[in-house]
């Protein structure tokens, strides 16, 4: 069950409940969304209560490169470069060494016993631009720094890249060769999505290339690979060898976007959704799930989870009781079951075959429901399933599997 909880605003007791339910195997802490004293206290509690629970800390240093940044509590952390948009000129070798040292010092000293150290990094949009070279320099500095530390946890080098960068396989493969030569236990990937919607699928070419990147690093070169903000797509990454994938409890914790760190004008409260494992999607409780219920087909889309009883008597009737916390726990339960289904197969080919089966099954379910008159919003599906299937086929061709 390789699912991590991606922390963010509004943590409450979701993590504790996820641990108790057995639906998450670890957590990635978010300093932006926690006061330092609260985060460190929470870390102590986690270590005291669940010794086999993986805990990591995303330093979120990449936010320091943004102008007019909305960085929350980050400024209270001693490693964070509290400037208004670090420029390229502020990443000379000595500065990079200081950024890295301060970040790893904080993790080692204030959060002793982390399962992994996560390096600071910067985001980039092209595998050959100057920011990507700064990211590599920071990776090398982190590797050198860790080599001088006694009893340091395994290091994960952070790579923060855009979905658009993944559309160029030639540049990606050059960068991949460089990553493959690094003497490091593993990598922590964040992919900046180009869409600000809930669309569960990225560009087909980008996803195909991302699958190949994860496969080369995790399966061929045996690095540990953690993919943050994976959500439903985590089962694709697990199929090609990812060690762990992550998802949180609201939209900005399910897809990675730097827009989360920029000023916002607000918006309406998201409508309630249900995480349907048979559909590999999150239909709206009302009207989509309610329409399915009125057709007598609700059992065909329920995950079979511990919270289904709230909606099984009628989604509209149970909508009020379908709280954000319950929605989160139900989502993690669906994801963990999906990930476990894929992980139960030993080889990449067998896992991809399992991926194909669950995608085809979801496509069949959507077809049956739509033919019965159920109308779905674009962000519910089923177009994302076609994208996933095409990306898997493209990856099979590229990897000769």
RAVENWO-V728626 format. One record per residue. N is the residue number from 1. RES is the residue in one letter. OMEGA is omega as a letter, one per 20 degrees, with the letter a starting at -180 (* if undefined). NEAR is the number of other C-alpha atoms within 12 Angstrom. Layout:
N_RES_OMEGA_NEAR ; N_RES_OMEGA_NEAR
This chain:
1_X_a_32 ; 2_X_a_42 ; 3_X_r_47 ; 4_X_r_43 ; 5_X_r_49 ; 6_X_a_46 ; 7_X_r_39 ; 8_X_a_35 ; 9_X_r_25 ; 10_X_a_20 ; 11_X_a_29 ; 12_X_r_19 ; 13_X_a_21 ; 14_X_a_32 ; 15_X_a_40 ; 16_X_r_27 ; 17_X_r_22 ; 18_X_r_36 ; 19_X_a_29 ; 20_X_a_18 ; 21_X_a_22 ; 22_X_a_28 ; 23_X_r_36 ; 24_X_a_42 ; 25_X_a_38 ; 26_X_a_42 ; 27_X_r_43 ; 28_X_a_43 ; 29_X_a_42 ; 30_X_a_36 ; 31_X_r_37 ; 32_X_a_33 ; 33_X_a_32 ; 34_X_r_29 ; 35_X_a_22 ; 36_X_a_27 ; 37_X_r_17 ; 38_X_r_20 ; 39_X_a_32 ; 40_X_r_26 ; 41_X_r_16 ; 42_X_r_29 ; 43_X_r_36 ; 44_X_r_20 ; 45_X_r_19 ; 46_X_a_29 ; 47_X_a_24 ; 48_X_a_13 ; 49_X_a_16 ; 50_X_a_23 ; 51_X_a_18 ; 52_X_a_18 ; 53_X_a_32 ; 54_X_r_33 ; 55_X_r_41 ; 56_X_a_41 ; 57_X_r_44 ; 58_X_a_45 ; 59_X_r_44 ; 60_X_r_42 ; 61_X_a_44 ; 62_X_r_41 ; 63_X_a_37 ; 64_X_r_36 ; 65_X_a_34 ; 66_X_r_28 ; 67_X_a_20 ; 68_X_a_20 ; 69_X_r_27 ; 70_X_a_25 ; 71_X_r_36 ; 72_X_a_27 ; 73_X_a_27 ; 74_X_a_31 ; 75_X_a_26 ; 76_X_a_21 ; 77_X_a_31 ; 78_X_a_25 ; 79_X_a_31 ; 80_X_r_36 ; 81_X_a_34 ; 82_X_r_26 ; 83_X_r_22 ; 84_X_r_19 ; 85_X_r_25 ; 86_X_r_28 ; 87_X_r_20 ; 88_X_a_23 ; 89_X_r_15 ; 90_X_r_22 ; 91_X_r_30 ; 92_X_a_19 ; 93_X_a_21 ; 94_X_r_15 ; 95_X_r_21 ; 96_X_r_35 ; 97_X_r_30 ; 98_X_r_24 ; 99_X_a_36 ; 100_X_a_40 ; 101_X_a_34 ; 102_X_a_28 ; 103_X_a_37 ; 104_X_r_45 ; 105_X_a_30 ; 106_X_a_29 ; 107_X_a_38 ; 108_X_a_28 ; 109_X_a_20 ; 110_X_r_24 ; 111_X_a_33 ; 112_X_r_23 ; 113_X_r_26 ; 114_X_r_36 ; 115_X_r_27 ; 116_X_r_37 ; 117_X_r_44 ; 118_X_a_46 ; 119_X_r_51 ; 120_X_r_49 ; 121_X_r_45 ; 122_X_r_45 ; 123_X_r_39 ; 124_X_a_32 ; 125_X_a_28 ; 126_X_a_26 ; 127_X_r_34 ; 128_X_a_24 ; 129_X_a_20 ; 130_X_r_19 ; 131_X_r_29 ; 132_X_r_33 ; 133_X_r_29 ; 134_X_r_34 ; 135_X_r_40 ; 136_X_r_37 ; 137_X_r_33 ; 138_X_r_40 ; 139_X_a_41 ; 140_X_r_32 ; 141_X_r_36 ; 142_X_r_40 ; 143_X_r_34 ; 144_X_a_23 ; 145_X_a_27 ; 146_X_a_34 ; 147_X_a_20 ; 148_X_a_14 ; 149_X_r_19 ; 150_X_r_10 ; 151_X_r_17 ; 152_X_r_27 ; 153_X_r_28 ; 154_X_a_31 ; 155_X_r_41 ; 156_X_r_41 ; 157_X_a_44 ; 158_X_r_45 ; 159_X_a_44 ; 160_X_a_42 ; 161_X_a_40 ; 162_X_r_34 ; 163_X_a_34 ; 164_X_a_27 ; 165_X_a_32 ; 166_X_a_37 ; 167_X_a_25 ; 168_X_a_23 ; 169_X_a_25 ; 170_X_r_17 ; 171_X_r_22 ; 172_X_a_34 ; 173_X_r_25 ; 174_X_r_19 ; 175_X_r_29 ; 176_X_r_30 ; 177_X_r_17 ; 178_X_r_24 ; 179_X_a_36 ; 180_X_a_30 ; 181_X_a_20 ; 182_X_r_26 ; 183_X_a_24 ; 184_X_r_35 ; 185_X_a_33 ; 186_X_a_37 ; 187_X_r_43 ; 188_X_a_45 ; 189_X_r_41 ; 190_X_a_38 ; 191_X_r_35 ; 192_X_a_36 ; 193_X_r_33 ; 194_X_a_26 ; 195_X_r_23 ; 196_X_a_20 ; 197_X_r_21 ; 198_X_a_31 ; 199_X_a_28 ; 200_X_a_37 ; 201_X_r_40 ; 202_X_r_39 ; 203_X_a_29 ; 204_X_r_28 ; 205_X_r_28 ; 206_X_a_33 ; 207_X_r_39 ; 208_X_a_37 ; 209_X_r_38 ; 210_X_r_46 ; 211_X_r_45 ; 212_X_r_38 ; 213_X_r_41 ; 214_X_a_45 ; 215_X_a_38 ; 216_X_a_32 ; 217_X_a_36 ; 218_X_a_33 ; 219_X_a_28 ; 220_X_a_19 ; 221_X_r_25 ; 222_X_r_22 ; 223_X_r_31 ; 224_X_a_31 ; 225_X_r_44 ; 226_X_a_44 ; 227_X_a_50 ; 228_X_r_47 ; 229_X_a_40 ; 230_X_a_44 ; 231_X_a_46 ; 232_X_a_44 ; 233_X_r_45 ; 234_X_a_48 ; 235_X_r_44 ; 236_X_r_49 ; 237_X_r_49 ; 238_X_a_47 ; 239_X_a_41 ; 240_X_r_47 ; 241_X_r_41 ; 242_X_r_44 ; 243_X_a_39 ; 244_X_r_47 ; 245_X_a_48 ; 246_X_r_49 ; 247_X_r_46 ; 248_X_a_43 ; 249_X_r_38 ; 250_X_a_33 ; 251_X_a_34 ; 252_X_r_29 ; 253_X_r_34 ; 254_X_r_40 ; 255_X_a_39 ; 256_X_r_39 ; 257_X_r_30 ; 258_X_r_35 ; 259_X_r_26 ; 260_X_a_31 ; 261_X_a_27 ; 262_X_r_21 ; 263_X_a_15 ; 264_X_a_12 ; 265_X_a_8 ; 266_X_a_9 ; 267_X_a_7 ; 268_X_r_6 ; 269_X_r_9 ; 270_X_r_16 ; 271_X_a_23 ; 272_X_a_33 ; 273_X_r_38 ; 274_X_a_46 ; 275_X_a_40 ; 276_X_r_39 ; 277_X_r_35 ; 278_X_a_33 ; 279_X_a_39 ; 280_X_a_46 ; 281_X_a_44 ; 282_X_r_40 ; 283_X_r_39 ; 284_X_r_32 ; 285_X_r_39 ; 286_X_j_29 ; 287_X_a_25 ; 288_X_a_37 ; 289_X_r_42 ; 290_X_r_32 ; 291_X_r_26 ; 292_X_r_35 ; 293_X_a_28 ; 294_X_r_22 ; 295_X_a_20 ; 296_X_a_18 ; 297_X_a_24 ; 298_X_a_32 ; 299_X_a_27 ; 300_X_a_24 ; 301_X_r_38 ; 302_X_a_36 ; 303_X_a_31 ; 304_X_a_24 ; 305_X_a_30 ; 306_X_a_21 ; 307_X_a_29 ; 308_X_a_32 ; 309_X_a_22 ; 310_X_a_25 ; 311_X_a_38 ; 312_X_r_31 ; 313_X_a_20 ; 314_X_a_29 ; 315_X_r_32 ; 316_X_r_25 ; 317_X_a_19 ; 318_X_a_25 ; 319_X_a_28 ; 320_X_a_19 ; 321_X_r_20 ; 322_X_a_31 ; 323_X_r_22 ; 324_X_a_27 ; 325_X_r_26 ; 326_X_r_33 ; 327_X_r_36 ; 328_X_a_41 ; 329_X_r_37 ; 330_X_r_40 ; 331_X_r_46 ; 332_X_r_51 ; 333_X_r_42 ; 334_X_a_43 ; 335_X_a_47 ; 336_X_r_41 ; 337_X_r_31 ; 338_X_r_41 ; 339_X_a_43 ; 340_X_r_30 ; 341_X_a_27 ; 342_X_a_36 ; 343_X_a_33 ; 344_X_r_23 ; 345_X_a_20 ; 346_X_a_19 ; 347_X_r_19 ; 348_X_a_34 ; 349_X_r_26 ; 350_X_r_22 ; 351_X_r_31 ; 352_X_r_37 ; 353_X_r_27 ; 354_X_r_30 ; 355_X_r_39 ; 356_X_a_27 ; 357_X_a_22 ; 358_X_r_28 ; 359_X_r_37 ; 360_X_r_23 ; 361_X_r_23 ; 362_X_r_30 ; 363_X_r_28 ; 364_X_r_22 ; 365_X_r_31 ; 366_X_a_35 ; 367_X_a_21 ; 368_X_a_21 ; 369_X_r_29 ; 370_X_r_21 ; 371_X_r_14 ; 372_X_r_18 ; 373_X_r_16 ; 374_X_r_29 ; 375_X_a_25 ; 376_X_r_29 ; 377_X_a_23 ; 378_X_a_20 ; 379_X_r_26 ; 380_X_r_31 ; 381_X_j_34 ; 382_X_a_35 ; 383_X_a_28 ; 384_X_a_32 ; 385_X_r_39 ; 386_X_r_25 ; 387_X_r_27 ; 388_X_a_40 ; 389_X_r_33 ; 390_X_r_28 ; 391_X_r_34 ; 392_X_r_42 ; 393_X_r_28 ; 394_X_r_24 ; 395_X_r_34 ; 396_X_a_26 ; 397_X_a_15 ; 398_X_a_21 ; 399_X_a_24 ; 400_X_r_13 ; 401_X_*_19
